[in-house]
Amino acid sequence: MALFLWLGAACVLLLVLFLFTDCNPVLWVLARLGRSPAALAGRVVWLTGASSGIGEALAVELARHGARLALSARRLPELERVRRRCLEAGAPADAVLVLPLDVTALDEHRPALARLLAHFGRLDVLINNAGRTQRSGWAITHPDVDRQLFDVNVFAPVELTRAALPELLARRGGHVVVMSSTAGTCPVPCSGSYTGSKHALHGYFGALRSELSGAGLVVTLLCPGPTFSDMLRTAFVDRPGQVFGGEMAPSDRRMSAERCAQLCAVAIGAQLAEAWIAMQPVLLFQYLNHYTPRLVNLAFRLFGARIAMQLRDSKSDFSTDLKEE
């Protein structure tokens, strides 16, 4: 009888964790324990897309836990601003390197890595965070948009990781982190190319994990849901050279970049293979898609794409005038 009571209590606890938390249960427990990010103290971390949004918040969070940081993005003034925030969080001046980089310029990857190694002498963790999102119908998206989006979201992190692999493997403790999305495990309407790019990351880096984990390489895929950032401003649409130009409202049901960064730091410090990070009901939708995909397909058939978009972004209208990039 006692066994059944314990099993019942465990089931109730799991149900609560599934329905009322903002991340998967293992990550939630680790975050409550609060020890995982301490493992990053003193480690050299290269973070792309560090000038805003989750990347900026993650840079500050890692600096707070003692990581030594190389911050990359295209906008030098914004990188300098983020560096100052890292110093305010307690990082020593020589522990934060500003390393401007356009990740889509593949021939710049190895020179950037050389500058990082000249400064720190080593690389322990590569966090591929740079990326762009999309808002456009699947059937009307121009193929050039597909190619441009895959260039920044897929081929850039793949090639940057290839450039860094010799250094990471030399230590038999190297860690590759990839910023995927809930869209990487669950289909998202009106963002087909973006969804495809995030699914591709799971294929590429899942294969990397299976191929080189025996050599000591750790691969972590982070899957955040809707998070406050400026990504809608530069989101791809159906035509190349145009952007969505949208703004996120304070009333949107989104996670703060700071909370997302805290959970990402825990997942990285604990070297989790994959982490789901999202507010409800998006996280519940992830579980349903993973365990009961037929039910999710039925929901799309009954309610259509607009309901799913409202679920994701807590908006009632997604129309906007396109603006030149």
C-alpha angles and dihedrals in degrees: 000000000000089000092056091049091052091047091048092050091048091051091050091049092050091048090053091048091049096047107033108034132083097228141030115294098254092051091046092054092047091049090052090051088052098203106103101083090055087074088070095062110124094005119128110239125188110203123188123197088033099146100083148356119015091351093058093045091047091051091055092045093051091046089053089056095050103260119151107234140208107191119203134185136118099260110077097189091053091048090052089051091051090048090056090052090052091052090050087053090060106271116142115244094250092049095071118063121187107218111177112209140162099213092205090063093084094184089063095060100084096042088051090050090050090054090050092051091047089057103038103018092223146039122219106165131027114195112194099201104142115109148120134234132219143221116192142105116273096231097048101044113120114235090235088064089053091051095045093048093049089048092061101030101039118009095043095056091040093054094041089053091049089053092050098042098090091055093043094047092047088070098045087221102070118143128208116195122189125194103222122158142228080267087067091069103024130047116252120201120228090019101074099144092045091049090049091051093051092047087051090056090058090051096047098043096036086058090048090053093050092046102046109021087099087060090058099263117142120204122195125187114200116202112191122177127213108339132174111261140117094264095115091063093064099028116139118248131190096288127058115246094030131097135204093238093200129155129215114234122220087238093061114114097243136134118250116252088236094057091045090051092050091054092043090053090052092050092048094047091049091045093230116183093225136000130194113208119179144119121251135299090027092059091051088051088054091054092047092050091049098046104024108026093161090061091052092048089052090051091054090050093049101040105023132214098303093064090051091050091051089049091053101043107017091234130130098203129037100177116118139156113265116240130204113258 
